[in-house]
Amino acid sequence: MYIITHPWAHSNISRKRALIKDSPGKPPARQAERTKKPGNNDLPDGVEQKLWRRVFVSTYMQYIATLANPWEVPPKLACQKLQVIWDAIFPNISYTVTSTSTVYLITVQRVADSYRSFIGSAAIAIIIAYLESQETLKHSDDNRVEFATYALDKLHFLYKKANGDDKSKFRGLYQGAFVVQMFGAHFTAINGTRKIHGLEKPGDNLNPVGGLALSCAATLNHSTGKVSNRQTGFNDVTWGSSTRSYVKSIMRSFQDEKFQAVITSAKEFSKKSHCSGNDRAVDDAVDDEDLDERAQLVDISESESGSEDSDHTIGSDVE
């Protein structure tokens, strides 16, 4: 390899070196000190760590799961809700939650970590467990790719029964085995939550629409291999639009009776895992998320019992 340099380049370098050598000494610029992230040890005196981790954070996480956009909660709204939770769980410790307070910063970080780490890891484990349980998928990367392509095509993985390519015959929207198990991981994460009077307003939607939508997005995320890289990881930048599209479908067409059925199934998976160790309304304006295939999803099944028992069920063999 040849490197071509111009004669003047050396003279410029020499002059620069001379200038540097003759310049009066200056103290090296200090690198900006990194702001230390607050931890549990920075919480107000008197806070019981067990109550903090298992009850306070879990209760806030449960609230976040009911929002139409769980990825981004306005700080003002978050502080209001955290204050209500704080006053109920730590009534003897006077504290005001603000967007710069330790309680706010730690809680927001813990919730984000739960979705990125705990629930993200659960998605990987669920999918790998299924692949390892199938003889045709256990040792064949090609078969796994073919299976993943099929599951993602027309969003087969969302349905309890989805055989072929005719979506009019698909049944059990948001009841696919992978989604239900991922939703179960959500309930595992919020185990210990408390019912707090005044946390929700009359008329608020109390179903965890955001939690279900995040479960769908997490399943899709890890089935595509987007796990570790920051720009392709499970976060608002790459999966926020998908999550909000799922929310629109759920809020527009998913009946409460069927939502409760999904919750019941998800909690059953959550129990198994224990044994083994500002405005909620969705903007109706037409935008990219409205046109997204996920936002157009509608559950057309009348009943889940006694229909198409022979239809293909993705991931149904996973325990």
Disulfide bonds with the S-S distance in Angstrom:
none
